């Protein structure tokens, strides 16, 4: 729908305000067309969520009120379970939840009295061409961001077309809305710095006065942030995001006014000085910020925009010592750890009783899927390392690998070429036709099934490994792999006393 819009370039902000003054009026039809697209998207989303945005009873804050109310009943019931430290921790978490509930209830009242009415009036005026729209950015170049700004007395609305991707972000800022001050007790003395650094290098930022700040849409993350910053904190509900494919989300703004920080560059250097336990806790809170946890594939992943990569470069090198791998994506970096190593890392994070209590309690909030995934990952059964290894010659242990055809290869990898060549030389001197190849940036020495068949003592060792593989695979009910092991590898080696396959 083409609207009759009054559009101007946004000029200098009004004194003491973040609002743009209207500058030169715009008559360029191409620019007017681009503004129309943004305003039509804004109107469409408001209509899509009119049941919470324009309703006389329902509000965008009801979800948070209901979620917090139910959760607080659970935490109150659990408060006296555990030792004195755990009880104190739960009481502090309960206090934060009560403050959040008070704030969101107060915001709901303000929405019904003021903000909803102004939003309704703005929509009417937009459709009748009575609203002046200030714009900023580049409306013509899709590689650059472009924003339409709408104002009422108490609302500041931005409709932003993002650079490159072209997705549209709509934000309703609630002006003149007071927050709440809250004092947080100190619980994590030895872990505070790593927790704080993990949050700051992902979702956190530094206020112009040096205070750590963060905005979040997640109830659980509000509490996790506050527990990491003991002392004086300020909390307010700052804006609403009208999302394209989900719903209307509250943004909580948090400021740790009892702390001051230097630059993020300094924080990144201090992360590198943490001991191993501190670095592991830093990673947990970084993953809670900019990460994901996949329980099905057993992956823990940190996701960084490429603009952050330079800051993280040395930290990522240290992460690689914990078996993380660095992958390039289109606009971001993905640093992942897989399988048993991901499970072991998750288990180490939650082995600390205070941290486990906090994570478990917050996981009961309905928006805490990431925390529930973390807990689920710690329950995954992992196979012991070395279960498929055989000693081929003295001091050289190789992995038994069953290929798709059921043939067996013994393999060993090394990061350095000279180390792989040294192993190959030792095997050749012992009479094995050992070969060498590159594999995923490393070097792999391998010997094939024909070489194993020449040595009865080695066949016995390989058969023991194959029997263990069969038993594990039988428990997993992996029919395809069972057939590969029994019908292929074990038959080829004529392994004795093996259980019959399907």
C-alpha positions in Angstrom: 0.0 0.0 0.0 1.4 3.4 -1.0 0.9 5.9 1.9 1.0 9.7 1.6 4.0 10.3 3.8 5.7 13.4 5.0 9.4 12.6 5.1 12.5 14.6 6.1 16.2 13.9 6.7 16.9 13.5 10.4 19.1 16.4 11.6 20.8 17.1 14.9 19.3 15.6 18.0 17.3 17.8 20.2 19.1 19.0 23.3 19.0 16.5 26.1 17.2 14.0 23.9 18.0 11.1 21.6 15.3 12.2 19.2 16.3 13.5 15.7 15.1 16.9 14.6 13.4 17.1 11.2 15.7 18.7 8.6 15.2 19.1 4.8 12.0 17.6 3.5 12.2 14.8 0.9 10.4 14.6 -2.5 12.6 12.0 -4.2 10.2 9.3 -5.4 12.8 6.5 -4.9 13.4 7.5 -1.3 9.7 7.9 -0.7 9.2 4.3 -2.0 11.8 2.9 0.4 10.2 4.7 3.3 6.8 3.3 2.3 8.2 -0.2 2.5 9.4 0.3 6.0 6.2 2.0 7.2 4.1 -0.7 5.6 6.1 -3.4 7.3 5.7 -1.6 10.6 1.9 -1.4 10.2 1.7 -5.0 9.1 3.6 -6.2 12.2 1.5 -4.1 14.5 -1.6 -5.6 12.9 -0.1 -9.1 13.2 0.3 -8.7 17.0 -2.6 -6.3 17.6 -3.9 -8.8 20.3 -1.1 -7.7 22.6 -0.2 -4.3 21.2 -3.6 -2.7 20.7 -5.9 -4.8 23.0 -7.6 -3.2 26.1 -6.6 -6.1 28.3 -3.8 -8.1 26.8 -0.3 -6.6 26.8 3.2 -7.5 25.7 4.1 -7.8 29.4 1.7 -10.6 30.3 4.1 -13.4 29.2 6.8 -12.2 31.6 4.4 -11.6 34.5 2.9 -15.1 34.2 6.4 -16.8 33.7 7.9 -15.0 36.7 4.9 -15.6 38.9 5.0 -19.4 38.3 8.8 -19.6 38.5 8.9 -17.6 41.8 6.6 -20.2 43.4 9.0 -23.0 42.4 12.1 -21.1 43.7 10.4 -20.3 47.0 9.6 -24.0 47.4 13.2 -25.0 46.7 14.8 -22.1 48.8 15.7 -24.2 51.9 17.1 -27.2 50.0 20.9 -27.6 50.2 23.5 -26.1 52.5 23.6 -22.5 53.8 25.4 -21.1 50.8 22.9 -22.6 48.4 20.0 -21.4 50.5 21.4 -17.8 50.5 22.0 -18.0 46.7 18.4 -19.1 46.1 17.0 -16.3 48.3 19.0 -13.8 46.4 17.7 -15.2 43.1 14.2 -15.1 44.5 14.7 -11.4 45.5 15.8 -10.5 41.9 12.7 -12.3 40.5 10.4 -10.4 42.8 12.0 -7.0 41.7 11.6 -8.0 38.1 7.9 -8.9 38.7 7.3 -5.5 40.4 8.9 -3.7 37.5 7.1 -5.5 34.7 3.7 -5.1 36.5 4.4 -1.3 36.8 5.3 -1.2 33.1 2.1 -3.0 32.2 0.1 -0.3 33.9 2.0 2.4 32.1 1.5 0.6 28.8 -2.3 0.5 29.2 -2.5 4.1 30.4 -0.1 5.8 28.1 1.9 3.9 25.5 -0.9 1.8 23.9 -3.1 4.9 23.4 -0.2 6.8 21.7 0.5 3.8 19.5 -3.1 3.7 18.3 -3.2 7.4 17.6 0.1 7.2 15.7 -1.3 4.5 13.4 -4.3 6.6 12.6 -2.2 9.6 11.8 0.2 7.6 9.6 -2.7 6.4 7.5 -4.0 10.0 7.1 -0.6 11.4 6.3 -0.4 13.6 9.5 3.0 12.2 10.8 6.4 13.6 9.9 9.0 10.8 9.5 12.6 11.5 10.0 15.1 9.2 8.2 18.7 8.4 8.6 21.2 6.1 6.8 21.2 5.3 3.1 17.7 4.4 1.6 19.0 3.6 -1.8 22.1 1.5 -1.1 21.0 -1.9 0.2 24.5 -2.6 1.5 24.0 0.1 4.1 21.5 0.4 6.9 18.5 2.7 6.7 16.1 3.8 9.5 12.7 5.5 9.6 12.1 7.3 13.0 8.6 7.9 14.4 7.9 9.8 17.6 5.0 10.4 19.9 5.2 12.1 23.3 6.3 8.9 25.1 7.3 6.6 22.3 10.3 6.6 20.0 9.9 4.0 17.2 12.7 2.9 14.8 12.1 0.8 11.7 15.5 -0.3 10.5 16.5 -2.1 7.3 19.8 -3.8 8.2 22.8 -3.6 6.0 23.4 -6.5 3.6 20.8 -8.9 4.9 17.9 -6.4 4.4 16.0 -7.8 7.3 13.8 -5.2 9.2 14.1 -4.6 12.9 11.3 -2.7 14.6 11.9 -1.2 18.1 9.5 0.7 20.3 11.4 2.6 23.0 9.3 3.5 26.1 10.4 6.9 27.2 10.1 8.4 30.7 9.8 4.9 32.2 11.5 4.6 35.6 13.6 1.5 36.5 14.5 -0.1 39.8 17.7 -0.2 41.9 18.7 -3.5 43.4 21.7 -4.6 45.6 23.1 -8.0 44.8 25.0 -10.0 47.5 28.4 -11.5 46.6 28.4 -15.2 46.0 31.0 -16.2 43.4 34.2 -14.6 44.7 36.7 -16.7 42.8 34.6 -17.0 39.7 33.3 -13.4 39.4 35.9 -12.1 37.0 35.6 -15.0 34.5 31.8 -14.7 34.6 31.9 -11.0 34.1 34.4 -11.2 31.2 32.3 -13.9 29.4 29.3 -11.6 29.5 31.2 -8.5 28.6 32.9 -9.9 25.5 29.6 -11.2 24.1 26.4 -9.4 25.1 27.8 -6.7 27.3 29.0 -3.2 26.6 30.5 -0.3 28.5 28.6 2.8 29.3 30.2 6.2 28.6 30.7 6.5 32.3 32.5 3.1 32.5 29.6 1.1 33.9 29.0 -2.4 32.5 25.6 -2.6 30.7 23.6 -5.2 28.8 20.3 -5.4 27.1 18.5 -8.8 26.9 15.1 -10.2 25.9 15.6 -13.3 28.2 14.3 -13.5 31.8 17.0 -16.0 32.8 19.7 -13.8 31.4 18.6 -10.8 33.5 19.2 -12.8 36.6 22.5 -14.4 35.4 23.8 -10.9 34.6 22.9 -9.5 38.0 24.4 -12.4 39.9 27.7 -11.8 38.2 27.8 -8.1 39.3 27.4 -7.9 43.2 26.6 -4.5 44.6 24.5 -1.8 43.2 22.6 -2.4 39.9 20.0 -0.6 38.0 17.3 -2.4 35.9 14.6 -1.0 33.6 12.4 -2.2 30.8 13.7 -0.1 27.9 11.9 -1.1 24.7 9.8 -3.7 22.8 11.0 -5.5 19.7 8.3 -6.4 17.2 9.9 -9.5 15.6 9.0 -10.7 12.1 8.6 -14.5 12.8 8.1 -14.8 16.5 6.4 -12.3 18.8 6.8 -9.0 20.7 9.7 -9.2 23.1 10.6 -7.0 26.1 14.1 -5.7 26.3 15.5 -5.4 29.8 18.3 -2.8 30.3 20.8 -3.6 33.0 23.6 -1.4 34.4 26.1 -2.5 37.1 26.6 0.9 38.8 28.7 -0.6 41.5 31.5 -1.4 39.0 33.6 0.4 36.4 35.6 -1.1 33.6 38.2 -0.1 31.1 38.1 -1.1 27.4 37.1 -4.5 26.0 40.7 -4.8 24.6 42.0 -4.7 28.2 39.3 -7.3 29.2 40.4 -9.6 26.4 44.0 -9.4 27.6 43.0 -10.2 31.1 41.0 -13.3 29.9 44.3 -14.7 28.6 45.8 -14.4 32.1 43.1 -16.5 33.7 44.1 -20.0 35.0 42.5 -23.1 33.4 39.5 -23.2 35.8 38.9 -19.4 35.3 39.1 -19.7 31.5 36.6 -22.6 31.5 34.1 -20.5 33.5 34.7 -17.5 31.2 33.8 -19.8 28.3 30.6 -20.9 30.0 29.3 -17.3 30.4 30.5 -16.4 26.8 28.4 -19.3 25.5 25.5 -18.1 27.6 25.9 -14.8 25.8 26.8 -15.6 22.1 26.6 -19.3 22.0 24.4 -22.3 21.3 24.2 -25.9 22.7 23.1 -28.7 20.4 22.2 -31.8 22.4 21.3 -34.0 19.4 24.7 -33.5 17.7 26.6 -32.9 21.0 28.0 -29.5 19.9 28.9 -26.4 22.0 29.3 -23.4 19.7 30.4 -19.8 20.2 29.1 -17.5 17.4 30.9 -14.2 16.7 30.3 -11.5 14.2 33.4 -11.0 12.1 33.8 -7.5 13.5 34.5 -9.1 16.9 36.9 -11.7 15.6 40.0 -9.5 15.9 39.3 -8.9 19.6 38.8 -12.6 20.2 41.7 -13.9 18.0 44.1 -14.8 20.8 41.3 -16.2 23.0 40.2 -18.5 20.2 43.8 -19.8 19.9 43.5 -20.8 23.6 40.1 -22.4 23.0 41.7 -24.6 20.3 43.8 -26.1 23.1 40.4 -27.3 24.5 39.7 -28.9 21.1 37.5 -26.1 19.7 37.6 -25.7 15.9 37.3 -22.4 14.1 34.8 -22.3 11.1 34.0 -19.4 8.7 30.3 -18.6 7.9 29.0 -15.9 5.7 28.8 -13.0 8.2 30.1 -14.7 11.3 32.6 -17.1 12.9 31.6 -20.3 14.5 33.9 -21.8 17.1 32.8 -25.4 18.0 33.7 -28.3 20.2 32.1 -31.7 19.4 31.0 -35.0 20.8 32.7 -36.4 24.0 34.8 -33.2 24.4 31.7 -31.0 24.4 30.0 -33.3 27.0 33.1 -33.3 29.2 33.3 -29.5 29.0 29.7 -29.1 30.0 30.1 -31.5 32.9 33.1 -29.6 34.1 31.1 -26.3 34.0 28.3 -27.8 36.2 30.6 -29.6 38.6 30.8 -26.4 40.6 27.8 -26.5 43.1 27.0 -22.8 43.1 27.0 -22.6 39.3 25.0 -25.8 38.9 22.4 -24.5 41.3 22.1 -21.2 39.5 21.8 -22.9 36.1 19.3 -25.5 37.2 17.1 -22.9 38.9 17.2 -20.5 35.9 16.5 -23.4 33.5 13.0 -23.6 35.0 12.1 -20.3 33.3 10.2 -21.0 30.1 12.6 -19.0 27.9 15.7 -20.8 29.2 16.1 -23.5 26.5 19.8 -22.9 26.2 20.2 -23.8 29.9 18.1 -26.9 29.6 20.2 -28.0 26.7 23.3 -27.5 28.8 21.9 -29.6 31.6 20.8 -32.3 29.1 24.2 -32.4 27.5 25.9 -33.2 30.9 23.7 -36.3 31.1 25.0 -37.7 27.8 26.8 -41.0 28.1 30.2 -40.7 26.5 32.4 -43.6 25.3 35.8 -43.9 27.0 38.7 -42.6 24.9 41.0 -45.3 23.6 38.3 -48.0 23.3 39.2 -48.6 19.7 43.0 -48.5 20.0 45.4 -51.4 19.6 49.2 -51.5 20.2 50.7 -52.4 16.8 54.3 -52.2 17.9 55.8 -51.2 21.3 54.6 -47.7 22.1 52.6 -47.1 18.9 48.8 -47.3 19.4 46.5 -47.0 16.4 42.8 -46.5 16.1 40.7 -49.3 14.5 38.5 -47.9 11.8 35.8 -50.0 10.0 35.1 -48.6 6.6 31.8 -48.8 4.7 32.8 -52.0 2.9 33.6 -53.7 6.3 37.3 -53.5 5.7 39.5 -52.4 8.6 42.2 -49.7 8.7 44.5 -48.9 11.6 45.2 -45.1 11.8 47.1 -42.6 13.8 47.1 -38.8 13.4 49.7 -36.2 14.2 49.6 -32.4 13.9 53.2 -32.1 12.7 54.5 -33.8 9.6 57.9 -34.8 11.2 56.0 -36.7 14.0 53.9 -38.6 11.5 57.0 -39.5 9.4 58.8 -40.7 12.5 55.9 -43.1 13.3 55.8 -44.3 9.6 59.5 -45.0 9.7 59.1 -47.1 12.9 56.3 -49.1 11.5 58.2 -49.8 8.2 61.2 -50.9 10.1 58.9 -53.4 11.9 57.8 -54.8 8.5 54.5 -52.9 8.0 53.7 -51.2 4.7 52.6 -48.0 6.5 51.4 -45.2 4.4 51.0 -41.4 5.0 48.3 -38.9 3.9 47.0 -35.5 4.8 43.7 -35.4 6.7 41.8 -32.2 7.9 45.0 -30.2 8.3 46.8 -33.0 10.1 48.9 -36.0 9.0 47.6 -39.6 9.2 49.7 -42.8 9.1 47.6 -45.9 8.3 48.0 -49.6 7.5 45.3 -51.6 5.7 43.6 -54.9 6.5 46.0 -57.0 4.4 48.9 -55.9 6.6 46.9 -56.9 9.8 46.1 -60.3 8.2 49.8 -61.2 8.1 50.1 -61.1 11.9 48.0 -63.4 14.0 48.9 -61.6 17.3 47.5 -58.4 15.8 44.4 -60.1 14.5 43.6 -61.1 18.1 43.9 -57.5 19.4 41.7 -56.2 16.5 39.1 -58.8 17.1 38.8 -57.8 20.8 38.2 -54.2 19.7 35.6 -55.3 17.1 33.7 -57.3 19.7 33.6 -54.2 22.0 32.4 -52.1 19.0 29.7 -54.7 18.3 28.4 -54.7 21.9 28.3 -50.8 22.0 26.5 -50.7 18.6 24.0 -53.4 19.6 23.1 -51.2 22.7 22.6 -48.2 20.3 20.4 -50.4 18.0 22.4 -49.1 15.0 21.5 -51.9 12.5 23.6 -50.6 9.6 26.7 -50.4 11.7 26.1 -53.8 13.3 26.0 -55.4 9.8 29.1 -53.6 8.8 31.0 -54.9 11.9 29.6 -58.4 12.0 29.0 -59.1 8.3 32.2 -57.3 7.2 35.1 -56.8 9.6 34.6 -59.7 12.1 33.8 -62.2 9.3 36.9 -61.1 7.3 39.1 -61.7 10.3 37.3 -64.8 11.3 36.9 -63.5 14.8 35.9 -66.4 17.2 33.0 -66.4 19.7 31.3 -63.3 18.3 27.6 -62.9 18.9 25.5 -63.5 15.7 24.2 -60.4 14.1 20.7 -59.8 12.8 
